[in-house]
Amino acid sequence: MKTSASSKKTIIILCDGDFPSKGPGLKALKDSQKKKSKYTLIACDGAILSLLKNGMDADWIVGDMDTLPKKYQTRFKDKIHREAEQDFNDLAKAFRFALKLIAEDKEKKDYSIIILGATGKREDHSLGNISYLPLFAQTLKERFPKKTISISAVTDYGVFVPVLNTTRLKGEPRDRISIFAFDQTLQIKSTGLEYKTDDVVFDLWWKATLNTFKKRDVLLRFSHPAKALLYFPF
């Protein structure tokens, strides 16, 4: 059964990449600023400065605070959740904090997690942040098996969505899609796409990019559960 929008909460994680300037990402940020919003906005460390420049604020600030000046650390001390370890980046730390918020939610509602600002400024950060998504999806599935929790990364130009197994997609003919996978043994048999993916070996990221919906219904049949990522340009 689908969860109605009124019964679902949304957590936005804002990274310190390119600040959303248009489209669904900017709309989500603006919606998070409304009174009685169902949004919780987590800023990754210095991303709070970008929010302030745009007349916005966050509910929480998460990270090692290496990019946040001391005066702001004092100003926002009640909002800061500091994690000093360096094995994972600030996005991963913010995601762990989001898990904590979901676990502590006594209303036990379903969630949508939207990651913004994950790309831009530094390509290494962009690639690292994007590649976290399938891992995050796997963690959500394991930690909250009885909840419906979607996760995506939205940029000004499109949306990344992780998938872990066979999935059906709905769209319109000529809609664009790229498929990335992180398992060379994975085979994805596709129906409804312009270019079949049946013989693709996922050893490099370009292998199943720049495809197109041929039909409104698309099936991606995985040979086994695996971490993969879909990208839909706007």
C-alpha positions as CSV (number, residue, x, y, z in Angstrom):
1,M,0.0,0.0,0.0
2,K,1.4,3.4,-0.9
3,T,2.1,5.9,1.8
4,S,0.1,9.1,1.4
5,A,2.2,12.4,1.4
6,S,0.4,13.6,4.5
7,S,1.7,10.6,6.6
8,K,5.3,10.7,5.4
9,K,8.1,12.9,6.8
10,T,11.0,14.2,4.8
11,I,14.6,14.6,6.0
12,I,16.7,16.9,3.8
13,I,20.5,16.6,4.0
14,L,22.3,19.6,2.5
15,C,25.9,19.0,1.6
16,D,28.4,21.9,1.0
17,G,28.5,21.5,-2.8
18,D,26.5,23.6,-5.3
19,F,23.6,25.2,-3.5
20,P,20.3,24.4,-5.3
21,S,19.3,27.2,-7.6
22,K,16.2,25.8,-9.3
23,G,13.8,22.9,-9.6
24,P,12.7,20.3,-7.0
25,G,15.8,20.8,-4.9
26,L,15.3,24.5,-4.3
27,K,11.6,23.9,-3.8
28,A,12.3,21.3,-1.1
29,L,14.6,23.7,0.7
30,K,12.0,26.5,0.6
31,D,9.3,24.1,1.8
32,S,11.5,23.1,4.8
33,Q,11.4,26.7,6.0
34,K,7.6,26.9,6.4
35,K,6.0,26.7,9.8
36,K,4.7,23.3,10.8
37,S,6.7,21.8,8.0
38,K,7.1,18.0,7.8
39,Y,10.7,18.6,6.8
40,T,13.8,18.2,9.0
41,L,16.8,20.0,7.5
42,I,20.3,18.8,8.3
43,A,23.2,20.9,7.1
44,C,26.6,19.3,6.6
45,D,29.1,21.4,8.5
46,G,29.8,24.6,6.4
47,A,26.6,24.2,4.3
48,I,24.9,26.2,7.0
49,L,26.7,29.3,5.7
50,S,25.1,28.8,2.3
51,L,21.7,28.5,3.9
52,L,22.2,31.7,5.8
53,K,23.3,33.6,2.7
54,N,20.0,32.5,1.1
55,G,17.9,33.6,4.1
56,M,17.4,30.0,5.4
57,D,18.3,28.0,8.5
58,A,18.8,24.4,9.4
59,D,17.3,22.2,12.2
60,W,20.7,20.5,12.7
61,I,24.3,20.9,11.7
62,V,26.4,17.7,11.5
63,G,30.1,17.1,10.8
64,D,33.5,17.6,12.3
65,M,33.1,21.4,12.1
66,D,36.4,21.9,10.2
67,T,34.8,24.3,7.7
68,L,32.5,26.2,10.2
69,P,34.1,29.3,11.8
70,K,34.2,29.4,15.6
71,K,31.7,32.3,15.8
72,Y,29.1,30.1,14.1
73,Q,29.9,27.1,16.2
74,T,29.1,29.3,19.2
75,R,26.0,30.7,17.6
76,F,24.6,27.3,16.7
77,K,25.9,25.3,19.6
78,D,22.4,23.9,20.4
79,K,22.0,22.6,16.8
80,I,25.4,21.1,16.3
81,H,26.0,17.3,16.3
82,R,29.8,17.0,16.1
83,E,31.5,13.9,14.8
84,A,35.3,14.2,14.8
85,E,36.2,10.9,13.1
86,Q,37.7,11.1,9.6
87,D,36.9,7.7,8.1
88,F,33.7,8.9,6.6
89,N,32.7,12.3,5.1
90,D,30.1,14.8,6.4
91,L,27.4,13.3,4.2
92,A,27.8,9.9,5.8
93,K,27.8,11.5,9.3
94,A,24.6,13.4,8.5
95,F,23.0,10.2,7.2
96,R,23.9,8.4,10.4
97,F,22.3,11.2,12.3
98,A,19.2,10.9,10.1
99,L,19.0,7.2,11.1
100,K,19.0,8.3,14.7
101,L,16.2,10.7,14.1
102,I,14.1,8.1,12.4
103,A,14.8,5.5,15.1
104,E,13.7,7.9,17.8
105,D,10.5,9.0,16.0
106,K,7.7,7.8,18.2
107,E,5.1,8.5,15.5
108,K,6.7,5.6,13.5
109,K,6.0,7.3,10.2
110,D,7.6,6.5,6.8
111,Y,10.2,8.8,5.5
112,S,11.8,10.3,2.4
113,I,15.4,11.3,2.6
114,I,16.5,13.9,0.0
115,I,20.2,14.8,-0.4
116,L,21.0,18.2,-1.8
117,G,24.3,19.9,-2.7
118,A,26.0,16.6,-3.1
119,T,27.7,17.6,-6.4
120,G,29.7,20.6,-7.5
121,K,32.8,22.5,-6.4
122,R,34.9,19.3,-6.2
123,E,34.6,16.3,-8.4
124,D,36.1,13.9,-5.9
125,H,33.5,14.9,-3.3
126,S,30.8,14.6,-6.0
127,L,31.8,11.0,-7.0
128,G,32.2,10.0,-3.3
129,N,28.8,11.4,-2.3
130,I,26.9,9.8,-5.2
131,S,28.5,6.4,-4.6
132,Y,27.3,6.5,-1.0
133,L,23.6,6.2,-2.1
134,P,23.4,2.4,-2.7
135,L,25.1,1.8,0.6
136,F,22.6,4.2,2.3
137,A,19.7,2.3,0.7
138,Q,21.1,-1.0,1.9
139,T,21.5,0.4,5.4
140,L,17.9,1.7,5.5
141,K,16.6,-1.7,4.3
142,E,18.4,-3.5,7.0
143,R,17.8,-1.0,9.9
144,F,14.1,-0.4,9.1
145,P,12.6,-3.4,7.4
146,K,9.1,-2.5,8.3
147,K,9.3,1.1,7.1
148,T,9.1,2.6,3.6
149,I,12.0,4.9,3.4
150,S,13.0,6.4,0.0
151,I,16.3,8.1,-0.6
152,S,17.6,10.2,-3.5
153,A,20.1,12.9,-4.4
154,V,18.7,15.8,-6.3
155,T,20.7,18.3,-8.2
156,D,19.7,21.2,-10.4
157,Y,19.9,18.9,-13.4
158,G,18.5,15.6,-12.3
159,V,18.0,13.0,-9.6
160,F,20.0,9.9,-8.5
161,V,18.0,7.0,-7.1
162,P,19.6,3.8,-5.7
163,V,18.2,0.4,-6.4
164,L,19.1,-2.9,-4.8
165,N,17.2,-5.5,-6.9
166,T,14.8,-6.0,-9.8
167,T,12.7,-2.8,-10.2
168,R,9.9,-1.5,-12.4
169,L,9.9,2.1,-13.6
170,K,7.2,4.2,-15.1
171,G,7.8,7.2,-17.3
172,E,7.2,8.5,-20.8
173,P,8.7,7.5,-24.1
174,R,11.9,9.5,-24.6
175,D,12.5,10.0,-20.9
176,R,16.2,9.6,-20.3
177,I,18.0,7.3,-17.9
178,S,21.5,6.2,-17.0
179,I,22.3,3.1,-15.0
180,F,25.4,2.6,-12.8
181,A,26.3,-0.6,-10.9
182,F,29.1,-1.6,-8.6
183,D,29.2,-5.3,-9.2
184,Q,30.9,-6.8,-12.3
185,T,29.0,-10.1,-11.8
186,L,25.6,-8.4,-12.0
187,Q,23.5,-8.8,-15.1
188,I,20.6,-6.5,-15.7
189,K,18.1,-7.6,-18.3
190,S,16.0,-4.7,-19.5
191,T,12.7,-4.3,-21.3
192,G,11.2,-1.0,-22.4
193,L,14.5,0.8,-23.0
194,E,15.9,2.0,-26.3
195,Y,19.1,0.1,-25.7
196,K,19.0,-3.3,-24.0
197,T,21.4,-3.8,-21.1
198,D,21.4,-7.6,-21.1
199,D,25.0,-7.9,-22.1
200,V,26.5,-5.0,-20.2
201,V,29.4,-5.8,-18.0
202,F,29.4,-3.2,-15.2
203,D,33.1,-2.7,-14.9
204,L,33.2,1.0,-15.7
205,W,30.6,3.7,-14.9
206,W,29.9,4.7,-18.5
207,K,28.7,1.2,-19.6
208,A,24.9,1.8,-19.3
209,T,24.6,5.5,-19.5
210,L,22.6,7.7,-21.8
211,N,19.7,5.4,-22.4
212,T,16.1,6.3,-23.2
213,F,12.6,5.0,-22.3
214,K,11.1,3.3,-25.3
215,K,7.8,2.5,-23.5
216,R,6.0,3.9,-20.4
217,D,6.8,0.7,-18.4
218,V,10.4,-0.3,-18.0
219,L,11.6,-3.5,-16.2
220,L,15.2,-3.9,-14.9
221,R,15.6,-7.5,-13.9
222,F,18.7,-8.1,-11.7
223,S,20.4,-11.5,-11.8
224,H,20.9,-11.1,-8.0
225,P,20.6,-8.4,-5.4
226,A,23.3,-5.8,-5.9
227,K,24.0,-2.1,-5.4
228,A,23.1,0.0,-8.4
229,L,22.2,3.6,-9.1
230,L,19.8,5.2,-11.6
231,Y,20.0,8.8,-12.9
232,F,17.1,10.7,-14.4
233,P,17.9,14.0,-16.0
234,F,15.3,16.7,-15.7
